[in-house]
Amino acid sequence: MLVAVLGTGMVGQAIAGRFDELGHQVYVGTRDPVATMIRTEPDHLGNPPFPAWHEQHPEARLATYADAAAAAELVVNATPGAVSLQVLEAAGAEHLDGKVLMDISNPLVFTPGGPPTLFVKDDDSLGEQIQRAFPGARVVKALNTVNATLMAHPALLAGGDHSIFVCGDDAAAKAQVTEVLTSFGHTDVIDLGDIGASRGVEMYLPVWLRLMGALGTSRFSIKVVR
């Protein structure tokens, strides 16, 4: 499958790397491919720059957002939530129409001296905003409730026996995303319904952040016991 992963940061690298490992043809979308490939400094979290990742995944192709989206059958939004709408606009609505758009972003705002907050919640969500902005895309919210490592390699925790969620308005799109998540190793994928359910999974993030602080690690997940 031809996959475009929009975003070259920690999340984008993890997801693109997993698709590459599984034998998919991967395009990684960025605003400026030349600038991305000459980076030498780690990001603000200390993660290696994109060229170091690309050395491990030479088959992945770096392209502009628009070129990556145009080439792909499946598009993954792996950008920070604050810029997701702008990035998808750069990718082009015409390149997203009819395609499954897996949205793994979160509407986090990082404020100096305080915990991150959400810039949309309660009566709307980033997932819904994306669907409204790109009505031709088949948006499926997924993977936003775990860190990048567990998104791509869930078996590193409890053999993958923890719960992950999907929601979206298109049943066939959700089925395709569920197949992708299963291929990654997720063993408990729960369909929460339409894209409005993005509100719930996005509002889980304040709890996730508190858990990270309490546990001293970001490598954890939840399991819905029933």
C-alpha positions as CSV (number, residue, x, y, z in Angstrom):
1,M,0.0,0.0,0.0
2,L,1.1,3.5,-0.7
3,V,1.1,5.5,2.5
4,A,1.8,9.2,3.2
5,V,2.8,10.1,6.7
6,L,2.6,13.9,7.1
7,G,5.1,15.0,9.8
8,T,8.8,14.2,10.3
9,G,8.9,14.4,14.1
10,M,9.0,11.6,16.7
11,V,5.4,10.5,15.9
12,G,5.8,10.7,12.1
13,Q,9.1,8.8,12.2
14,A,7.6,6.0,14.4
15,I,4.6,5.5,12.2
16,A,6.4,5.8,8.9
17,G,9.1,3.4,10.2
18,R,6.5,0.8,11.1
19,F,4.8,1.0,7.7
20,D,8.2,0.7,6.1
21,E,9.0,-2.4,8.3
22,L,5.8,-4.0,7.2
23,G,6.7,-3.6,3.5
24,H,4.5,-0.7,2.5
25,Q,5.7,2.1,0.2
26,V,6.1,5.1,2.4
27,Y,6.1,8.8,1.6
28,V,7.0,11.2,4.4
29,G,5.5,14.7,4.0
30,T,7.3,17.8,5.1
31,R,7.0,21.5,4.3
32,D,10.5,21.8,2.8
33,P,12.3,18.5,1.9
34,V,15.7,20.2,1.4
35,A,15.6,21.9,4.8
36,T,14.4,18.7,6.4
37,M,17.3,16.7,5.0
38,I,20.0,19.1,6.1
39,R,19.0,19.2,9.8
40,T,21.7,18.1,12.1
41,E,20.4,19.1,15.5
42,P,18.1,17.0,17.7
43,D,14.5,18.3,18.2
44,H,13.4,20.0,21.4
45,L,12.9,16.6,23.1
46,G,16.3,15.4,22.2
47,N,15.2,13.0,19.4
48,P,17.6,12.6,16.5
49,P,17.0,14.7,13.4
50,F,15.2,13.3,10.4
51,P,18.3,12.4,8.4
52,A,19.4,10.0,11.1
53,W,16.0,8.2,10.9
54,H,16.2,8.2,7.1
55,E,19.5,6.4,7.2
56,Q,17.7,3.5,8.9
57,H,14.8,3.7,6.4
58,P,16.3,4.6,3.0
59,E,13.4,3.2,1.0
60,A,11.0,5.9,2.5
61,R,10.6,8.9,0.2
62,L,10.7,12.4,1.5
63,A,8.3,14.8,-0.3
64,T,6.3,17.9,0.1
65,Y,3.0,17.5,1.9
66,A,1.1,17.9,-1.4
67,D,3.3,15.4,-3.3
68,A,3.1,12.9,-0.5
69,A,-0.6,13.1,-0.2
70,A,-1.1,13.0,-4.0
71,A,0.9,9.7,-4.3
72,A,-0.8,7.9,-1.4
73,E,-3.7,5.6,-0.9
74,L,-3.7,6.2,2.9
75,V,-2.8,9.5,4.5
76,V,-1.7,9.7,8.1
77,N,-1.8,13.1,9.9
78,A,1.2,12.8,12.4
79,T,1.6,16.5,12.9
80,P,1.2,18.5,16.1
81,G,-2.5,19.4,16.5
82,A,-1.8,23.1,16.6
83,V,-0.6,23.0,12.9
84,S,-2.6,20.0,11.6
85,L,-5.2,22.1,9.7
86,Q,-2.5,24.2,8.1
87,V,-0.5,21.1,7.1
88,L,-3.6,19.4,5.6
89,E,-4.4,22.6,3.7
90,A,-0.9,22.5,2.3
91,A,-1.4,18.8,1.4
92,G,-4.4,19.9,-0.7
93,A,-8.0,19.0,-0.4
94,E,-7.9,17.6,-3.9
95,H,-5.2,15.1,-2.8
96,L,-7.3,14.0,0.2
97,D,-10.7,13.6,-1.4
98,G,-11.9,10.0,-1.2
99,K,-8.9,8.8,0.8
100,V,-8.7,7.5,4.3
101,L,-7.1,10.1,6.5
102,M,-5.9,8.6,9.8
103,D,-5.7,11.4,12.3
104,I,-3.4,10.7,15.2
105,S,-3.0,14.3,16.4
106,N,-4.0,15.9,19.6
107,P,-5.2,19.5,20.2
108,L,-2.5,20.2,22.8
109,V,-1.3,23.7,23.7
110,F,2.0,23.9,25.7
111,T,2.0,26.9,28.0
112,P,5.2,28.0,29.8
113,G,5.2,27.1,33.5
114,G,2.0,25.1,33.3
115,P,0.6,21.8,32.1
116,P,-0.5,21.5,28.5
117,T,-4.1,22.3,27.8
118,L,-6.5,21.6,24.9
119,F,-7.4,24.3,22.4
120,V,-10.7,22.6,21.6
121,K,-12.9,20.4,23.8
122,D,-16.3,19.6,25.2
123,D,-18.5,20.7,22.2
124,D,-16.0,20.1,19.4
125,S,-12.7,18.3,18.6
126,L,-9.8,18.5,16.3
127,G,-11.0,15.3,14.6
128,E,-14.3,17.0,13.8
129,Q,-12.6,20.2,12.7
130,I,-10.5,18.2,10.2
131,Q,-13.5,16.3,8.9
132,R,-15.4,19.6,8.4
133,A,-12.5,21.3,6.7
134,F,-11.9,18.4,4.3
135,P,-15.4,16.9,3.8
136,G,-14.1,14.7,0.9
137,A,-11.6,12.9,3.2
138,R,-12.7,9.9,5.2
139,V,-11.3,10.9,8.6
140,V,-10.6,8.2,11.2
141,K,-9.3,9.2,14.6
142,A,-6.9,6.7,16.1
143,L,-3.7,6.1,18.1
144,N,-3.8,9.4,19.9
145,T,-4.0,7.8,23.4
146,V,-0.6,6.2,23.5
147,N,3.0,7.5,22.9
148,A,4.7,7.1,19.6
149,T,6.6,4.0,20.4
150,L,3.4,2.1,21.5
151,M,1.5,3.5,18.5
152,A,3.9,1.6,16.2
153,H,5.0,-1.3,18.4
154,P,2.2,-2.1,20.9
155,A,3.6,-5.5,21.6
156,L,6.4,-3.8,23.7
157,L,3.7,-3.4,26.4
158,A,1.8,-6.5,27.6
159,G,2.2,-8.2,24.2
160,G,-0.1,-5.6,22.7
161,D,-3.0,-6.5,25.0
162,H,-4.2,-3.0,25.7
163,S,-7.0,-1.0,24.2
164,I,-6.9,1.4,21.3
165,F,-9.8,3.3,19.8
166,V,-11.1,4.3,16.3
167,C,-13.9,6.7,15.4
168,G,-15.1,8.2,12.2
169,D,-18.2,8.6,10.0
170,D,-17.1,6.0,7.3
171,A,-17.5,2.4,8.3
172,A,-15.2,1.1,5.5
173,A,-12.5,3.6,6.4
174,K,-12.6,2.5,10.1
175,A,-12.3,-1.1,9.0
176,Q,-9.3,-0.3,6.9
177,V,-7.6,1.6,9.8
178,T,-8.5,-1.3,12.1
179,E,-6.7,-3.6,9.7
180,V,-3.6,-1.3,9.8
181,L,-3.7,-1.2,13.6
182,T,-4.0,-5.0,13.8
183,S,-1.0,-5.4,11.5
184,F,1.0,-3.1,13.8
185,G,0.1,-5.6,16.7
186,H,-2.8,-3.9,18.4
187,T,-5.0,-6.7,19.7
188,D,-8.0,-4.7,21.1
189,V,-9.3,-2.1,18.7
190,I,-12.6,-0.6,19.9
191,D,-14.9,1.3,17.5
192,L,-16.4,4.3,19.4
193,G,-18.7,5.4,16.6
194,D,-18.8,8.6,14.5
195,I,-16.1,11.3,14.4
196,G,-17.8,13.1,17.3
197,A,-16.2,10.5,19.6
198,S,-12.9,12.3,18.9
199,R,-14.0,14.6,21.7
200,G,-13.7,11.8,24.3
201,V,-10.4,10.4,23.1
202,E,-8.8,13.8,22.8
203,M,-10.1,14.8,26.3
204,Y,-8.3,11.7,27.7
205,L,-5.0,13.5,27.2
206,P,-5.1,15.5,30.4
207,V,-5.5,12.2,32.3
208,W,-2.7,10.7,30.1
209,L,-0.4,13.5,31.1
210,R,-1.2,13.1,34.8
211,L,-0.5,9.4,34.5
212,M,2.8,10.0,32.8
213,G,3.8,12.2,35.7
214,A,2.6,9.8,38.3
215,L,4.2,6.7,36.7
216,G,7.4,8.5,35.6
217,T,7.1,7.1,32.1
218,S,5.2,7.6,28.9
219,R,5.2,3.9,28.0
220,F,1.8,2.8,29.3
221,S,-1.7,2.3,28.0
222,I,-5.2,1.4,29.2
223,K,-7.2,-1.8,28.9
224,V,-10.9,-1.8,28.8
225,V,-11.9,-4.9,30.8
226,R,-15.3,-6.4,29.9
